Amino acid sequence: MSVSAASHLSPSYPDRAAWGTAPKLRAWQQQAYDLYFSREPRDFLTVATPGAGKTTYALRIASELLSRGVVRALTIVTPTEHLKRQWADAAARVGISIDPEFKNSQGATSRDYVGVAVTYAQIAMHPALHRARTEARKTLVIFDEIHHAGDAKSWGDGVREAFEPATRRLALTGTPFRSDDSPIPFVTYVEDGEGAMRSVSDYSYGYGPALADNVVRPVIFLAYSGEMKWRTRAGDEIAATLGTPLTKDQLSQAWRAALDPKGDWIRQVIHAADRRLTEVRRGVPDAGGLVIASDHESARAYARHIRAVAGEGAEVVLSDDPGASKKIKDFAASDRRWLVAVRMVSEGVDIPRLCVGVYATSTSTPLFFAQAVGRFVRARKRGETASVFLPSVPVLMGLAGEMEAERDHVLGRRRDEDGLDDMLLEQAQQEKKQPDALGDELPFQTLEASATFDRVLFDGGEFGTAAAPGSPEEEDFIGLPGLLEPDQVASLLRKRQADQQAAKRKTKKGSEDSAPALAPHEQLAELRKELNGLVGAWNHRTGQPHGVIHAELRRACGGPAIAQATAEQVRERIAMIRKWATQRR
């Protein structure tokens, strides 16, 4: 084992380091490392945004503890089989021999190894075995994505039993929150003053600071709405526009229609994403794309769409495929364009060349969304950007707009009753071979599904207006250069937004000059219609009721209620809500 090698490990190890960080640890890694050894704790929870370099940091601590003789063995606990091998590969590069193939039935591993990599499920199946291993030698346990220890009571209980006697425990997570109240073992909770218990990390490094440090890529979200028509299980035919206010059931079904491989929505979005990937590859030649699908059937269908659009096949990765890990590793080392996956790359898998994503799943838990987007933020050099295409669904738009928010795991809080974020992570990540069945009633059937470019979300702001796929307005945003600094991204988005608005005003003025002037009541009706449309879009983004938004506009601009407002007062409110949309809220 080489402490020197560990100390010079690339921060993006085993891939290329981000700009300005090699060969030393990144500033956050060094700060967290120094804090750890200043305290010499038994338990330490490090929260760092996906892509920040948690593996490098943890292996550096492990190397130091092993070299000092504080511990003699290492156990790494991961959520998936693939991650066991990824950790073993990373550890091998710094002289730490880890057995990723260890099975409970073995009882012990070869003396060639310093330790083992196992899954949370593996621990839950035989905690007494792992407790005996932990007691036999002074052991450091590294928990990769520690929140998984709360996925099921048996998992949490197994982890506690197996590793209670550990000499040291280092917990890592990029998303320290869960959608349920399951406590996470070896994590400290404190009263938050509102009757709930909130998790406490020992060191935290969020997406916002990482973006400012050029450690991760900025993410541009491209949202698509569209017209959906479907036949329900009761036999009724329903039409709705994705991206407009809908009931819970309507939204769920419209979302499902959009993702249906038989409809045009997903085909058009994949086409747009492939055009974006081509643009990104002008500056990042090996840039890759990832489609995150809900089930096996859809994943294979999306791959067929990609072949038709891109002219080359996509790698399809399914978690029950025994060759899945090798496929991911081969894809990461290649320059192939597209990967389609179900669950396998929602978390922890390191493919730094992924720059373009399509969020083609109805999973809406904050945890899953954060992990999925985390696949695209791993920076290799300065200026790389990430682009994620997603449906115009309020819960997803909200999560996209809160990328820089830092969350803790809270026990005993009031549940959100929006009806969309009601799946625990383990349910969200269950492997599905086919879409959900609907009992004995008529199956859900998509009749029509077409996409419309809705808007771009970046750094808390919204840019662009509705446009048809392939239109110049859409191309303004799809054609953004793939190598840009975050401030350049924001500047370009603002410019293209302004240019589009100016062009629309010019077109509108020309049509007004050639058309009969509207009567005052007609003009006021048109302005109210425009304002109500913008209020609907703001409701879509924030979840605020329409009446609350109108009240805020009235407070900000003055004047009476909308029914008594003059045309000029309505124009002021239109200008104000547009200003909100382009500024951080």
N, C-alpha and C positions, 0 to 999 in steps of 0.2 A: 504494500500500500504506500502511496506517495502523497504526503501532505503538500509538497511543492506542486505536484500536478494539480491537486484540488484547488490550490490557491490561485493557479493560473487558468482555471477552467473558464472557458468562454461563457459569458453571462447568458447566451442563447443556446448553450450546449445542449445537444451535440451538434447544433447547427451554428451558422455564422453569427457573431455578436452584432448587436445593434450599433449604429454610428456612435463613435466616441466612448465606447465602454470597454473594449478589450485593451490589454489583457487582464486588467484588474477587475475586482468585483464592482458592480454598479454601486452608486452612492447608497441606494436604499439597502442593498444586500449587505454592504459593509456596516451600515448603521445598525441594521437588525442583528448582524453577527456580533458586533461589539456589545450591543445591549444584552444579548443572550449570555455572553461570557462575563459580563459585569455582574449579572445576577446569579449565574450558575443554577438555574431553576431545574426542578424535576419536570415540570410541565411548562410548555411555552407554545402559545398559539400565534402563528404568523398568518396574517391575511394580506394577500398580494394579488392584484388584478391578473387575470389570465394573460400570459405572455410576458410577465415581468421577470421571470427567471427563478421560480421557487425551487426547481430541482437543483440548480447550481448552488443556491444558498444552502439548501439542506445537506447536500453532499459535502460542502465545505465544513459545515458544523460536524457532520459525522466523521470526516477525516481527522479533524482536530481532537474530538473526543476519543477516537480510537488510538491516535498517536500518543495522547496523554495517559492512556490506560484507564480513563474514567469508565469506559465501557469496553467489552471484549467481543460483543456480537451486535448485529444490526438486523432488525426486522422492518421491512417496508410493507405497509398495508395500502392496497390500492382498490379502486372501485371495479376495475375490469382486468381480464386476463391480458389484454394487449398492453396495458400500462405496467404490468409486472415485468414484461420483457423490455419495455422502454426504460424503466428505472435500472434494470440490470445492465443494459447496454451503456447507460450514462455512467453508472458506478464503475464499470469495467475500465472506462477511459481514464479513471484516476486511481486505478489499482485496487478498488474495492470489489472483491469477488462475491457476487450475489447469485443465488440459485433461484431463477424464476419458475422452474419446473417442479418445485417442491410440492409434494402431495401429502395430505394428512395420513394416508396409509403408510408412508415411509417411516414416519416417526422421527427420523433424524436425517440430516443432509450430510454430504461429503465434507471431510475436513479441509477440502480445497476451498471451501466457501467461508466467508466471514459472516454471512447471514443469508436470509431468504427474502423473497418477495411473494406475498400472498394477497388474496382478496378478502374483503370484509365478509363475503359469504362463506369463504373457506374457514375463517376464524369462527363464525357462528356455528358451523357444523361440528367443530371439535375444540371448544375453548380450553378444555382441561389439558389437551396435548400441548397447546401453545403456551399455556401457563407454565407447564413443566419445562418447556424449552426456555422460557423467559427466566425462570428461577435458577436454571442450571448455570447460566452465565450472565454477567452484568450486561444488560442489553439496552441499547437505544432503539426505541420504536418510532419510526417516521410514519405518521398518518397522512397519506395523500388524499386531499379533499375530505377532511375529517367529518363534514356534515353527513356523509354517507353512513356513518356509524349510528345515525338515528333513523335510518331508512325503515327498520323494523325492530320490534322489541327484542327479538332474538339476536339481531345484529348488535344492538347497543349492549345488551346483557353479556353477549359473548366477548365483545371487546373489553368490557370492564373486567370480566373474570380473567381473561387471558393476559392482560397487560397491567393489571393492578400492581404486580410486584416489579415492574420494569424500573431500571435505574434512572433512565431519562425517557421522556416522551415529547416529541416535537410534532405538533399538529400544523398542517398546512391547509389552506383553502383559498380559492379565488372568489368564492361566493359564500360568505359565512351566514347565510340565512336559509330557512326552509319554509315550505308552504304549510307546515303543520306544527304541532306543539311537541314533537318528540325531542326530548333533551339529548344533547350530544355529549357522549362520555368525555371526561377529562377537560371539559370546557367550563369556565367560570361564568356564572350568571349573577347579575345584581339587580336589585329593585330599581325600576325606572321612574318611580314616583307616580305612576298611573295604574298601579296594581298588576303590572306585568314584570317578568324577569327578562333582562336583556343580556345577550352574550357580551363578553369583554375580551378583546384581543390584547396580546402583549405588544404586538407591532402591526401596524396597518399601512398599506401602500395602495391607494386606490387608482382607478383608471385616470382620473383628472390629473393628479400629480405625475403619473407615468407618462401621460401624453405630453405634459409640459416639459418633461425630461427627455423627450424623444425616445423613450423606451418602448412605447407601443405606437401602433398606427392610428391615425384618426379614422373614424368610421362614417361613411356617407350612407344614409339609409334612403333607398328609392322605393316609395310606396306606390302601389297600383290598386286602383278601384276597378269598377266595371259593372256591366249589366249581367245579372244572373237570373236564370229561369230554371225551376226544378219541379219535379213531381214528388210530393211528400209520400210517406208511408201510408197515409190515408187515401191517397189517390188524387189529392188536390194539386192543381198547378199554380205555382206562386212565382212572381217575378219581383226582384228587388235590386237595388243598386248598392253594391259593396262600397262602403265609405260614407253612406248617409245614415242618419239615425234609424236604427232597427230594433225590434224587440229581441230578447235573448235568443228565442228559437229561430227567428228570421236570420239573425246574424250567424248563428251556428250553422244553419243550412246554406246560407249564401257563401260562407267561408268554405264549407265542404265542397260546394259546387265549383268554386274557384280552383280548388286543388285537384279536382277530378281530372285524371289524365285524358279523359275523353273530351273534355271541353277545350275551348280555345284560350282561356285565360292563362293557364299554366304554360301552354305552348308559346304564347306571345311574350310572357315574362321571361321564359328561358331564352327566347330569341334575343330579347333586350339585354339580358345578362351576358349572353355570349358576345354581343356587340361591345358591351362594356369591357369584357375580358380582353377582347382584341385590342381595344384602346389602351388598357393598362399594360399589356404585353409590349407596347411600343417602348415603354420606359423600364418595364420589369419583364424581361424576355421569358423567364420561366414561371411567370404568374399562373396560378391554378385557380379553378373554381370548384365549389362544393354545393350540391343540392342536398338539403336535409329533408328527407321524406318521412312520412308517417308509418308506412308499411311496405312489405316486400313487393306487393303487386304494383303499387304506385312507383316505387324506386325503379323497377325494371322498365315501366312505361316511360318515366322521365328520361331514362337512359336512351330509349329509342327516339324520343324527341330531340335529345342532344345530338345524336348521330345524324338526324335529318337536318339539323340546323348547322352544326359545326363541321360536318363531313368526316368526323372521326368518333369512335365509340368512347363512352365514359366508363371508368372503372366503377363497378357496383360492389359495395361492401355491405354484407349482412352479418350480424353478430353470430348467427349460428353456423356460419361458414368456417370450417376449420382453418382455411387459408386466409382469413380476414386480416390478421396481423401482418402477414407477409405482403398482402395487397396494399395495405396502408403504407408500409415501409417502402415498398417499391414505388408507389405513387409519389411519396415524399421526395424520393431521390431522382425522379424523372422530370421531364418537362411536359408531360401530358396535360391537356387542358382541363378535363372535368372528372370529378369524383362524385358519385351519388351514394348516399349512405343512410341507413336507418340506425339511429342510436349510437353507432360505434364511435363517431367523432363529435359527439355532443360535449365531450369533456376530456381534458387531459391529453389528448392526442396531439402531438407536436408536428405540424406540417407548415412551417413558416412561410412557404411560398403561396399559401392560400390567400388570395386577395379579393375574390368575388364570391358572394354567397347568394343562394336562393333559399329563403326560409319557407319551405313548402310543407309545413306541418301545422296542425291545429293545436299543438301543445302551447299553452300560454302561461305556465308558471314562470315567475321572475327568475327562479334558479336555472331552469332549463334554457330560457332565452339568453341569460347572461353567459352561460357556458357555451351555448351554440355560437354566439357572436364572438366569444373569446377565441374561437378557432381562427379568426381572421385578423387579429390585432397584433400577432407576433412580428415585431419589426426586425429587419435584417440590416437595412441601411436607411439613412435619413431620407425623408421625402416620400416613402411608400405610403399609399393610402389603401383603405379597405372599402369595398362597396357591398352592401347587403340589400337584396331585393326582398320585399315583404308585402303581404296583403294590407290594404288600408282597413285595419281592424283596430278599434279604439285601444284595447288592452296592449296590442303590440306597438302601436304608435306611442302610447304612454311609456312603455318600457324603453323604446328607442330614444325617446326624449329625455330619459333619466339615466343615460349611460354613465354619467359621472357621479351619480348618487351612490353614497356608501350606506350599506345596510348592515344591521346586526340580526342575529337570530333572537326572536322574541317569543317567550312562553307566556301563555295566558292572555294574549291580545284578542280583541274582538275580530272575528273573521270578516273578511270582505265578502259582501253578498252580491257581487256583480254576476255571479254564475259562470264566469269564464275561467277563473283561476282556482278551480276546485279540485285539481288533481295533484296528488303528491308526486314528488320527483320519481319515485320508483314506478308509479303507474305510468307516468309520462314516458319513461324509458323502457317500458315493457316491449319486447320485440313483437311485432305484428306481421303476419304473413299476408293478411288481406284486410280491407277496410272493415270497420265494425258492422256486424249484422244488426238487423232491426226486427228481430223476432219473426212472428208468423205473418206480419202485415206486409204490404207491398214494399219492396226495397226502394230506398231513395234513388231517384234517377235524375241526373243532370240533363236538362233539355238544351240549354244555351249557357255559355259562359264566355264573355269577352272582356278583355283588359283595357283599361284606360290609365295612362300615366297620371298620377294624382299630385305628388309633390316630393320634394327632397327634404329630409331632416338632417341637420348637422349642427352640433354644438348648441343644442337647445333652440335653434331657429328653424323656420320652415321657408322653403323657397319653391318657386314654380307654381304653375296652375294646370288644371286638367288639360290633357292633350292626347291625341290618338297615338297608338304605337307607330313608330316610324316617322312621326312628324318632326319638323325642325325644332319645335319647342321641346320635345322629349330629347332629341339629339343634343341640344344645348347642354344637358346634364349628363347624359350617357357618355358624351365625348370629352368630359373633363380629363385633363392629363393624369396619368397614373402616378407621376412623381410630383408631389406638391407638399409644401409645408402646411401645417394646420391653418395658419393665418392666410396663406395663399388660397386654400380651399374656400374659406369663408369669404374672402375678397372676390373670388371668381363667382361664387354662388350669388352674392349680392349684385354683382354687375350683370349677370345673366338674368336675374330676376328683374332688375331695373330695365334692361333692354326689352324684355318681353312685355313688361307693363307699358313701356313707351310705345312699342309697336301696336299693342292693343288699343291704346288711347288714340293713336293716329288712325288706325283702321276704323275705330268707332266714330271719330270725328268726321272722317270721310263719308261714312255711311249716314251720319246725321246731316251733313251738308247736302247730301243728295236725296235725303228723305224728308217728308213733311215733318215739321216741328211737332213734338209731342205736346199735348195739352198739359197744363200744370198738374192735373190729377193723375195723368198717365205717367208723367215724369216722376212724381213722388212715388207712385206705385212701383216703378222700376227700381228706384233707389232703395225702397223698403225691401224689395225682393232680393237685391244684391246684398244688403246688410244681413237679411235673414240667412242667406246662403253662407256668408262668412261666419255668422254666429253658429250655424250648424257645423261648420268645419272646426271652429274653436271648441265646441262641445265634443266633437270627435277626438280632438287632441287632448283635452284636459279632463273630460268627464263632467265638467260643470253643467248644471241645468241651463237651458236657454234663458230662462228668466233671470238667473243670477248674472249671466254674461251681459244681458241688456242693462241690468241695474248697474254693473260696474262701468259700462260704457257711459251711462248717463251721469254717474258720479265723476268720471274722468273728463267729460266734455261739457257737462252742464245741460240745461234745457229740460223740457218736459218729457213725459213718456212718449214712446215711439208713435203712438196714435195721434198725438198732438204736435210732433216735431215737424219743423219746416224742412224743406229740401236741403238747405245749407246745413242744418243741424244733423241731418242724416248723413250727409257727405262727411262731416267732421267725425262721426262715429265710424264710418267706413274706413277713413284714413287712420283712425286710432287702432282699430282691430287689425288692420294690415301691419301697422307698426309693431303691435304685440307679436305677430307671427314671425317677424324677422329679428326679434330680439330675444335674449334669454329671459324666461319667466321663472 
